[in-house]
Amino acid sequence: MRLKKNDNVKIVVGKDKGKTGRILKIDHDKQRVIVQGVNLVKKTMRKRSEQDQGGIKEIEAPIHVSNVAYLLKSGDTTRIGYKYDDKGIKVRYAKKTGEVI
């Protein structure tokens, strides 16, 4: 998986198409990502202690990695590739612009 935690991504398919957010968590086994503020679902939470409040809360649900695209600073989406720089270090780069991420 070429995406990493804290990458800015754009949703390209689904009910939240066009929304952007930051990756909070990645599940490599199921190939899913959780994006901040996107794909919100309502979940009933049980009260666990006296200070804790139960009730209905909105949380982010996982999205398949194929439904998100890396977002450049210019606002365009791109795919990510790997290449070796001059010093022989493996780096990620944007395939659309060629810039190192």
N, C-alpha and C positions, 0 to 999 in steps of 0.2 A: 504494500500500500504506500503510495507516494505522498499522501497527505499526512501532516503531523499535527499535534496538539497546538492550539493557538493560531493556526492558519486561518486567514479570512477566506470564506467560501461563499458562493452564490448557489442557490437552489435552482436547478435547471428543469426539473420535472416534478409534477405533483401539485397539491393544493396550495403550497407555499411558493410556487414558482416566482422567481424574481427577487425574493427576499435574500438578504445577506446576513451573515453572522460569523462568529468565531467558534472554532471547534473546541468543545469542552472535554470530550472523551472519545476514545477510539476503541472499538472492539474488533481486534484483528481476526479472531476466529470466525465471527459472523459477518465480517466485512461491513460493519455499520459504524456511523459516526453520530454523535449528539452535538447539534449546533445550537448555540445560545439564542433563545427567543424564537426558534423556528420549530414547527411541528408540535405545537402545544396540545396536550391532552389533559383532560380533567381526571384526577385520581382522588379517591377518598382515602384520607389518612386517619389512622386511629390515634387517639390521644395516648401518648406513652408515659407522660409524667404530669404532675400538677401544673408545671410551668408551660409545658408544651400544649399547643392548641391543635386540636384535630379539625376535621372538616374536609371540604373539597378544595383541592389545590391544583394549580396548573403546573405541569412539569413538561420538560422537553422529552419527546420520544425519539428513539433512534431512526436514522434514515440510511438507506443503503448508499454506499460510497459512490456508486455509479450515477446517483441523482444529484451530486454536488460537483462543482467545478471550482478550481483555485481562482481567487480574485486578485488581480494585479492592483497596484496603487492607482493606475490610470482608470480603473473601473471595468476593464475588459477581463473576460475569463480566458483561461488557457489550460493546456495540459502541462504536466510536469515530467521532465526527463532527468536522467543522471548523466554526468560527464565528469571527466577528470580535468582539474585546472592545471596551471603551469607547474605547480609544486607537486603534482601527483595525488592531490587530495580529491576524493569523490564529493561532488557538490550537486545540489538540485538546481535546475534551471527551467525557466519558462520557455516552452517550445515556440510560442507565438513571437516573443521578442528576443529571446536568446539571453536575457539577463539572468544572473545568478540570484537565487532566492536565499 
